[in-house]
Every structure is written in structure tokens, then in C-alpha cells.
Amino acid sequence: FKNFSNPIINFVLKRIVFPIGNHYEKPSDEIAQRICEHMTQPGVFRNRLTHLCYVDENAGTGVMENAFLAMHDMQAQFKDLKQWQRKGNIPA
């Protein structure tokens, strides 16, 4: 509700949606970080979220899915490359 520029609309909508008050709390940053880590790794958690998504190998969704999997497969090599750059073995 804070996104509404008019404070009156903000107040009225908040009272309509939450007439007895908002009893929900935002998740902590630690929980949000853990959820994001699970979402960005191939596995059961991500499969449950994306099992109904249409993935066409020739369209954007297929290209993005292949890029995601390739990025995940190359993570260890990318870390090695960054370490070599920090050590000065290869130019940045």
C-alpha cells in the first residue's frame, strides 16, 4: 500500500484489505536468501515451481532454460577463472 502516492487511498485500501489489521510479518532476509538459493539450483524445489511451464527449445523459454543449466554446469570453472584473474595469472 505504500506504493500509492495518495495517502488517503493508501489508508482506505489498507482498511478494506486488512479490516482488523495486518498480522503477517515479512520473512527474514536469511529465509528469503535460502529460498532464492534453492530456486537458482536445478533440483526438486525448482522442478516443483516450473513443472507446468511451457519450454519450447526454439523459443525464449527453451533458450533461457538451456542457458540456466549451462551456467549452473560451469559454476566451478567460473570460480577458478575469477581466482586466476585475482592472482594475476590471466588479464581481467
C-alpha positions in Angstrom: 0.0 0.0 0.0 3.0 2.3 0.4 3.3 2.4 -3.4 0.2 4.6 -3.7 1.1 8.2 -3.9 -2.1 9.4 -2.3 -2.1 8.7 1.5 -5.9 8.7 1.6 -6.1 5.8 -0.9 -3.3 4.1 0.9 -5.3 4.3 4.2 -8.7 3.3 2.7 -7.3 0.3 0.8 -5.3 -0.9 3.8 -8.5 -0.9 5.9 -10.5 -2.7 3.2 -8.0 -5.5 2.7 -7.0 -5.8 6.4 -10.0 -4.6 8.4 -8.7 -5.9 11.7 -5.0 -5.2 11.0 -2.2 -6.9 9.2 -0.9 -9.8 11.3 1.6 -11.1 8.8 5.3 -10.4 9.0 7.8 -10.3 6.2 10.1 -13.3 6.0 13.6 -12.6 7.3 16.4 -11.8 4.9 18.0 -15.2 5.8 14.9 -17.1 4.8 14.5 -15.1 1.6 18.2 -15.8 0.7 17.8 -19.5 1.3 14.7 -19.7 -0.9 16.5 -17.8 -3.7 19.4 -20.2 -3.5 17.1 -23.2 -3.9 15.3 -21.6 -6.8 18.5 -21.0 -8.7 19.8 -24.5 -8.5 18.4 -27.5 -10.5 16.6 -29.9 -8.3 13.3 -30.9 -6.7 12.4 -27.4 -5.4 12.9 -25.7 -8.8 11.1 -28.6 -10.6 8.1 -28.2 -8.4 7.9 -24.5 -9.3 8.4 -24.9 -13.0 6.8 -28.3 -13.9 3.9 -26.6 -15.6 5.9 -24.0 -17.5 6.0 -24.4 -21.3 9.5 -24.8 -22.5 10.0 -24.6 -26.3 13.6 -25.4 -27.4 13.4 -22.9 -30.3 11.8 -20.1 -28.3 12.9 -17.8 -25.5 11.9 -20.2 -22.7 14.0 -23.0 -24.0 17.0 -20.8 -24.7 16.7 -19.4 -21.1 16.4 -22.8 -19.6 19.4 -24.1 -21.6 21.4 -21.0 -20.5 20.5 -21.6 -16.9 21.6 -25.2 -17.0 24.8 -24.3 -18.8 25.5 -21.5 -16.2 25.0 -24.0 -13.4 27.3 -26.6 -15.0 30.1 -24.0 -15.5 29.9 -22.5 -11.9 33.1 -24.3 -10.7 35.1 -23.2 -13.8 33.9 -19.7 -13.4 35.1 -19.6 -9.8 38.5 -20.9 -11.0 38.6 -18.2 -13.7 37.9 -15.4 -11.1 40.6 -16.7 -8.8 43.1 -16.7 -11.7 42.2 -13.2 -12.5 42.6 -12.0 -8.9 46.0 -13.7 -8.7 47.0 -12.0 -12.0 47.6 -15.2 -13.9 45.3 -14.0 -16.7 44.3 -10.5 -17.6 40.9 -9.2 -16.3 
